Amino acid sequence: MTSNPHTTTAPAGIAIDFFVDNEPVMTELATLTVAEILRLSQNAPVEDYFLIEFKGQSNQQVRHEDLNEAIHVHPQQRFAAVFRGPTPVS
């Protein structure tokens, strides 16, 4: 993983569980970039994806397209990885 100057660590021994595409992802870092979240959720190559964050009870959708954007992650936070790469044609 590349060095992220915005990275902060959760309190010692605290793991943060969040979801990407309804799959659980765990980290001990309180701040991750969009690219780091995509890597942790095994969406590769990360350049072919962006994230949608679902906020609040109304499921407001927030797009995160900049791979270097720092996101403060919290428990039970929900994201969807959206493919933006070329679609193969057979």
C-alpha positions in Angstrom: 0.0 0.0 0.0 1.3 3.5 -0.8 2.0 6.0 1.9 -1.0 8.3 2.6 -0.1 11.6 4.3 -3.7 11.9 5.5 -3.7 8.4 7.2 -4.6 8.3 10.8 -4.8 5.1 12.9 -7.8 4.1 15.0 -7.1 3.8 18.8 -4.9 0.8 19.6 -6.5 -2.6 19.0 -9.6 -1.1 17.4 -10.6 -2.4 14.0 -13.1 -0.5 11.9 -15.5 -2.7 9.9 -17.2 -1.2 6.9 -18.8 -2.5 3.7 -18.0 -2.3 0.0 -20.6 -3.9 -2.3 -22.2 -5.5 0.9 -19.0 -7.3 1.6 -17.2 -6.7 5.0 -13.9 -4.9 4.9 -11.7 -4.3 8.0 -9.0 -1.8 8.7 -7.2 -0.3 11.7 -6.7 3.0 9.8 -9.3 5.7 10.4 -8.5 7.5 7.2 -8.1 5.8 3.8 -7.9 7.1 0.2 -10.5 5.9 -2.4 -7.7 3.8 -4.0 -6.9 2.1 -0.7 -10.6 1.3 0.0 -10.8 -0.2 -3.5 -7.6 -2.3 -3.0 -8.9 -3.5 0.4 -12.1 -4.6 -1.3 -10.2 -6.3 -4.1 -11.5 -4.1 -6.9 -8.6 -3.9 -9.3 -7.3 -2.2 -11.2 -8.4 0.7 -9.0 -8.2 3.1 -11.9 -11.2 1.3 -13.4 -13.4 2.1 -10.4 -14.9 4.9 -8.2 -16.8 4.7 -5.0 -20.4 5.7 -4.1 -20.9 6.3 -0.4 -24.3 5.8 1.1 -25.0 8.3 3.9 -27.7 8.4 6.5 -31.1 6.7 6.7 -32.1 8.3 3.4 -29.1 6.6 1.7 -27.9 9.8 0.2 -25.3 8.9 -2.5 -22.0 10.7 -2.6 -19.6 10.0 -5.5 -15.9 9.7 -4.7 -14.1 9.7 -8.1 -10.7 11.1 -7.1 -8.5 8.0 -6.2 -6.4 10.2 -3.9 -9.3 11.6 -1.9 -9.0 10.9 1.8 -12.1 9.4 3.5 -12.5 9.1 7.2 -14.0 5.6 7.6 -16.3 4.7 10.5 -17.9 1.4 11.6 -20.8 0.2 9.4 -20.1 2.8 6.7 -21.3 1.6 3.3 -19.9 2.0 -0.2 -20.4 0.6 -3.7 -17.6 0.2 -6.2 -18.6 1.3 -9.6 -16.8 0.0 -12.7 -15.9 2.8 -15.2 -13.4 0.8 -17.3 -14.0 -0.5 -20.8 -16.7 -3.2 -21.2 -15.4 -6.2 -23.1 -17.4 -7.1 -26.2 -17.5 -10.7 -27.4 
